[in-house]
Amino acid sequence: MTTAASAFCTTSPASRKADTLRTIDLRGKSLAPADMLAVVPRAAQARAEALATAAQIVDDVRTAGESALRDQAERFDHVVGHAIRVPAEHLAEALESVDPEVRTALENAIGRVRRGSAAQVPAAHITELGPGARIIQRWQPVGRAGVYIPGGKAPLASSVVMNVVPAQVAGVGSIALASPPQAGHGGRVHPTILAAAALLGIDEVYAIGGAGAIGALAYGVAGLGLDPVDVVSGPGNNYVASAKRAVAGAVGTDSEAGATEILVVADDTADPDLVAADLVSQAEHDEQASAVLVTDSVELADRVADAVARRASDTLHAQRVAAALAGPQSAIVLVDDRGMAEAFSNAYAPEHLELHIAGAAEAAERFTSAGAVFVGDQTPVSLGDYMAGSNHVLPTGGQARYAAGLGAYTFLRPQQVIEYDHAALDQVREGVIALSAAEILPAHGEAVQARFAERSVRVDRR
């Protein structure tokens, strides 16, 4: 099948090694916004297939509960007979045995993310519209949150911090955590994930993985004592992201944080080895990870391609990296100039955007669509994954054009509280009656007018 992106490719899949990036040459092209959206590299087919599968998995959990979860654990995690509700002693053992350096790093990350998240909780605000007429804007936390922590290809203990801390900062009173059972740990959740949960005081933990975990959190599993949550959050692969779409409406969700994406915009001042290191660092997450370089320098593109190939073959997860780099979601994109790079990046709307360009801090204002922006070559995505104080649960698949990453606000609901006294209502009475008549909804106006009928006693019930 020929796609818009493949029409601009100068490197065909058959002519390149598994650990090299294809090239999309947009130089000399005048692309309208819709055309630019069409040429961004995506693994669209993989996402479509994931949605159908994830929806079925979620429905199985909704209808069959624990039975479906055990079938899925055997099928996907190769685990049988495990304790789905994690016993308290497993959490205590994990915290006791965690590497001291890892514990210190987790505690440091918790403190940084807590400080970063605190800025995301708005203060209540009162708007006085006149004597006796006011609106109170307040932010209420949801009652219960469910967080998902990946543990298949990588035990993301850092994601425990990124999900739990914002919920706690928001004031959520009940938090349930789910993460896959590990065959290599006797069906337990990975001990580093358990240690991070214990550090944060989370004692409701379930050994459930993938799309099934999202379904279990959303709908609850009575046999496990798992009550439904109000909001589900957390990163994962495309199946986890698709499962969030399947439960949307039943619960709130954060953005669909699927297979990771990095887009690096670089010019001829960039260090090709640093660019390559950052591309490979995200490609090691998953075979469906996206690694994209956008540049107006052919020389830099060639040097980055060579450095990527060298690093990809030497890294621990070489096969996984090679698959990600060879996929349709990864590429080197050649553009004419900085303006074209900005337009491409804003159309792509990457999860992670790195700016390896001259004047990066000033230019960052024009790169408006990204889950998070990493400014300058000393601010790699890896920093944001762990210690920057920002959150690493971010929108993928172009959702950064309209969606935000995870934060305290994910677990908050803005509410308006309206207070008018009798005199203030009288001031707007005629307006309400006029508009209700214009909309042919006369009972609306009558409801206001009823408050001005003659009465022997009037009581202000506020």
LINHUTA-V44419 format. One line per field, one symbol per residue. ss: DSSP state (A for helix, B for strand, O for the rest). A space follows every 10 residues. Layout:
# LINHUTA-V44419
ss = ???
This chain:
# LINHUTA-V44419
ss = OOOOOAAABO OOAAAOOOOO OOBBBOOOOO OOAAAAAAAO OOOAAAAAAA AAAAAAAAAA AAAAOAAAAA AAAAAAAOOO OOOOBOOAAA AAAAAAAOOA AAAAAAAAAA AAAAAAAAOO OOOOBBBBBB OOBBBBBBBB BOOBBBBBBO OOOOOOAAAA AAAAAAAAAA OOOBBBBBBO BBAAAOOBBO AAAAAAAAAO OOOOBBBOOA AAAAAAAAAO BAAAOBOOOO BBBOOOOAAA AAAAAAABOO BBBOOOOOOO BBBBBBOOOO OAAAAAAAAA AAAOOOOOOB BBBBBOOAAA AAAAAAAAAA AAAAOOOAAA AAAAAAOOOO BBBBOOOAAA AAAAAAAAOO OBBBBBOOOA AAAAAAOOOO OBBBBOOOOO AAAAAAOOOO OOOOOOOOAA AOOOOOOAAA ABBBBBBBBB OAAAAAAAAA AAAAAAAAOO OAAAAAAAAA AAOOOOOOOO OO
